[in-house]
Amino acid sequence: MIYNKNKTIRTSHGVEKCYSTSIGFIGRVHDVEYLQPNGQWGSVGSRWLINEMDIQMIIENGFKSAIL
């Protein structure tokens, strides 16, 4: 399990490059969990950032995936 520095966000997934071009890529973590007020962990979906492979950076600052 990998946590953010405040131990309020975690994931057990690695980073995948889900789209790549000659000028960059999208790094995506498949599933992220947030610590809920009741002390339980709840899944909130995937997170992604452009040109980033650091898991902690993505889970803390990444964008939510959109449902199209």
Backbone as a chain_set.jsonl record, in Angstrom:
{"seq": "MIYNKNKTIRTSHGVEKCYSTSIGFIGRVHDVEYLQPNGQWGSVGSRWLINEMDIQMIIENGFKSAIL", "coords": {"N": [[0.843, -1.174, 0.0], [0.554, 2.2, -0.81], [0.816, 5.396, 0.524], [-0.293, 8.846, 0.802], [1.53, 11.699, 2.133], [0.107, 12.584, 4.384], [-1.299, 10.4, 5.167], [-3.957, 10.001, 4.355], [-4.835, 9.326, 1.891], [-4.654, 6.55, -0.267], [-3.238, 3.799, -2.211], [-3.033, 0.642, -3.877], [-2.093, 0.174, -6.289], [0.065, 0.466, -9.151], [1.635, 2.892, -11.369], [0.443, 3.42, -14.611], [1.272, 3.991, -18.013], [-1.005, 5.354, -19.907], [-1.473, 6.673, -22.246], [0.537, 7.907, -24.805], [2.692, 10.193, -26.47], [4.956, 11.849, -28.764], [5.566, 14.106, -27.324], [4.875, 13.755, -24.677], [3.163, 12.003, -21.941], [0.407, 10.288, -20.318], [0.164, 9.552, -16.999], [-1.348, 7.141, -15.028], [-3.105, 6.083, -12.133], [-4.813, 3.3, -11.241], [-6.792, 2.854, -9.141], [-7.808, 4.701, -6.334], [-8.01, 5.296, -2.852], [-9.757, 7.093, -0.318], [-9.51, 8.223, 3.056], [-12.278, 8.021, 5.022], [-14.603, 10.037, 7.026], [-15.618, 8.333, 9.001], [-13.572, 6.619, 9.539], [-13.19, 4.497, 7.828], [-11.966, 3.221, 4.66], [-12.602, 4.466, 1.428], [-13.19, 3.771, -1.976], [-12.427, 5.918, -4.659], [-12.072, 5.945, -7.336], [-9.996, 6.325, -10.303], [-6.901, 8.221, -10.755], [-5.031, 10.73, -12.536], [-2.158, 12.235, -14.13], [-0.379, 14.445, -16.259], [2.671, 13.605, -17.794], [3.858, 12.372, -15.497], [5.183, 10.015, -13.222], [5.367, 9.443, -10.569], [3.884, 7.896, -7.907], [2.854, 8.912, -5.44], [2.664, 11.657, -6.014], [0.721, 11.621, -8.023], [-1.545, 10.479, -6.675], [-2.068, 12.432, -4.773], [-2.338, 14.871, -6.215], [-3.534, 14.383, -8.618], [-5.85, 14.326, -11.428], [-9.347, 13.559, -11.481], [-10.803, 10.752, -13.089], [-12.976, 11.019, -15.864], [-16.346, 10.151, -16.645], [-17.389, 9.227, -19.698]], "CA": [[0.0, 0.0, 0.0], [1.296, 3.463, -0.872], [0.013, 6.465, 1.12], [0.213, 10.215, 0.711], [2.274, 12.004, 3.359], [-0.813, 12.773, 5.51], [-1.929, 9.096, 5.411], [-5.4, 10.117, 4.124], [-5.089, 8.803, 0.539], [-3.79, 5.397, -0.483], [-3.484, 2.931, -3.356], [-2.205, -0.559, -3.975], [-1.81, 0.054, -7.714], [1.185, 1.209, -9.709], [1.325, 3.871, -12.41], [0.504, 2.938, -15.985], [1.239, 5.004, -19.068], [-2.174, 4.936, -20.678], [-1.447, 7.362, -23.532], [1.87, 8.477, -24.973], [3.026, 10.803, -27.752], [6.351, 12.296, -28.796], [5.765, 15.242, -26.413], [4.536, 13.438, -23.297], [2.329, 10.848, -21.653], [-0.506, 10.369, -19.178], [0.396, 8.551, -15.963], [-2.644, 6.87, -14.385], [-3.223, 5.114, -11.047], [-6.113, 2.668, -11.494], [-7.777, 3.034, -8.068], [-7.342, 5.46, -5.177], [-8.954, 5.291, -1.732], [-9.658, 8.202, 0.628], [-9.946, 7.935, 4.411], [-13.578, 8.637, 5.268], [-14.752, 10.543, 8.396], [-15.923, 7.243, 9.94], [-12.377, 5.811, 9.712], [-13.114, 3.481, 6.784], [-11.405, 3.652, 3.385], [-13.558, 4.385, 0.338], [-12.642, 3.914, -3.318], [-12.909, 7.113, -5.368], [-11.739, 5.83, -8.752], [-8.605, 6.52, -10.732], [-6.331, 9.566, -10.814], [-4.023, 10.815, -13.595], [-1.426, 13.483, -14.351], [0.42, 14.47, -17.48], [4.129, 13.493, -17.638], [4.192, 12.074, -14.1], [5.225, 8.594, -12.876], [5.451, 9.322, -9.116], [2.564, 7.49, -7.403], [2.385, 9.847, -4.419], [2.29, 12.906, -6.679], [-0.542, 11.403, -8.73], [-2.692, 10.29, -5.772], [-2.349, 13.688, -4.069], [-2.607, 16.01, -7.08], [-4.059, 13.955, -9.918], [-7.205, 14.626, -11.854], [-10.297, 12.443, -11.469], [-11.217, 10.279, -14.405], [-14.34, 11.406, -16.228], [-17.179, 9.156, -17.307], [-17.824, 9.791, -20.982]], "C": [[0.891, 1.242, 0.0], [0.349, 4.569, -0.413], [0.58, 7.83, 0.737], [0.871, 10.562, 2.042], [1.378, 12.219, 4.571], [-1.555, 11.497, 5.888], [-3.451, 9.145, 5.266], [-5.817, 9.621, 2.738], [-4.143, 7.63, 0.343], [-4.159, 4.655, -1.768], [-2.595, 1.701, -3.244], [-1.799, -0.794, -5.426], [-0.593, 0.886, -8.102], [0.697, 2.207, -10.748], [1.417, 3.18, -13.766], [0.545, 4.133, -16.927], [0.095, 4.615, -19.986], [-2.277, 5.659, -22.019], [-0.094, 8.039, -23.662], [2.034, 9.036, -26.381], [4.492, 11.2, -27.714], [6.613, 13.454, -27.828], [5.371, 14.951, -24.968], [3.64, 12.23, -23.18], [1.365, 11.166, -20.515], [-0.181, 9.218, -18.24], [-0.884, 8.384, -15.168], [-2.496, 5.82, -13.293], [-4.659, 4.607, -11.087], [-7.158, 2.932, -10.407], [-7.126, 3.702, -6.868], [-8.426, 5.411, -4.107], [-8.682, 6.493, -0.828], [-10.141, 7.731, 1.993], [-11.22, 8.725, 4.683], [-13.67, 9.125, 6.72], [-15.028, 9.444, 9.436], [-14.731, 6.303, 10.16], [-12.213, 4.701, 8.689], [-12.483, 4.077, 5.522], [-12.437, 3.454, 2.296], [-12.896, 4.631, -1.004], [-13.264, 5.128, -4.008], [-12.52, 7.097, -6.845], [-10.279, 6.113, -9.04], [-8.204, 7.996, -10.7], [-5.245, 9.562, -11.888], [-3.381, 12.186, -13.615], [-0.608, 13.348, -15.632], [1.905, 14.467, -17.123], [4.56, 13.243, -16.193], [4.13, 10.574, -13.853], [5.316, 8.37, -11.371], [4.064, 9.043, -8.551], [2.032, 8.491, -6.391], [1.95, 11.175, -5.028], [0.925, 12.747, -7.366], [-1.706, 11.247, -7.761], [-3.04, 11.57, -5.016], [-2.85, 14.8, -4.986], [-3.277, 15.655, -8.4], [-5.505, 14.337, -10.16], [-8.071, 13.373, -11.766], [-10.597, 12.03, -12.899], [-12.671, 10.644, -14.652], [-15.057, 10.216, -16.852], [-17.729, 9.801, -18.56], [-18.996, 9.028, -21.547]], "O": [[1.873, 1.306, 0.74], [-0.779, 4.671, -0.895], [1.756, 7.963, 0.398], [0.775, 9.784, 2.991], [1.843, 12.053, 5.698], [-2.353, 11.502, 6.825], [-4.163, 8.422, 5.964], [-7.007, 9.508, 2.446], [-2.976, 7.692, 0.732], [-5.234, 4.852, -2.334], [-1.547, 1.724, -2.599], [-1.23, -1.835, -5.756], [-0.272, 1.883, -7.454], [-0.505, 2.348, -10.975], [2.365, 2.441, -14.031], [-0.077, 5.163, -16.665], [0.207, 3.661, -20.755], [-3.101, 5.281, -22.851], [0.371, 8.679, -22.719], [1.58, 8.44, -27.357], [5.191, 10.92, -26.74], [7.771, 13.756, -27.539], [5.519, 15.822, -24.111], [3.38, 11.523, -24.154], [1.496, 12.187, -19.84], [-0.239, 8.052, -18.631], [-1.45, 9.365, -14.684], [-1.846, 4.794, -13.492], [-5.605, 5.387, -10.981], [-8.311, 3.212, -10.734], [-6.037, 3.32, -6.441], [-9.616, 5.475, -4.416], [-7.531, 6.866, -0.602], [-11.073, 6.932, 2.082], [-11.232, 9.952, 4.585], [-12.895, 8.674, 7.564], [-14.708, 9.609, 10.614], [-14.849, 5.31, 10.877], [-11.186, 4.024, 8.685], [-12.472, 5.295, 5.343], [-13.08, 2.406, 2.231], [-12.131, 5.583, -1.161], [-14.476, 5.336, -3.946], [-12.626, 8.116, -7.527], [-9.44, 6.136, -8.139], [-9.048, 8.889, -10.628], [-4.612, 8.535, -12.133], [-3.973, 13.172, -13.178], [-0.207, 12.25, -16.018], [2.346, 15.226, -16.26], [5.526, 13.844, -15.722], [3.153, 9.922, -14.221], [5.34, 7.222, -10.928], [3.16, 9.866, -8.699], [0.869, 8.884, -6.474], [0.957, 11.756, -4.589], [0.08, 13.639, -7.291], [-2.766, 11.828, -7.993], [-4.2, 11.77, -4.654], [-3.7, 15.593, -4.58], [-3.557, 16.538, -9.211], [-6.266, 14.625, -9.237], [-7.582, 12.259, -11.955], [-10.637, 12.863, -13.804], [-13.498, 10.582, -13.742], [-14.438, 9.379, -17.509], [-18.447, 10.799, -18.495], [-19.491, 9.366, -22.622]]}, "num_chains": 1, "name": "protein.A"}
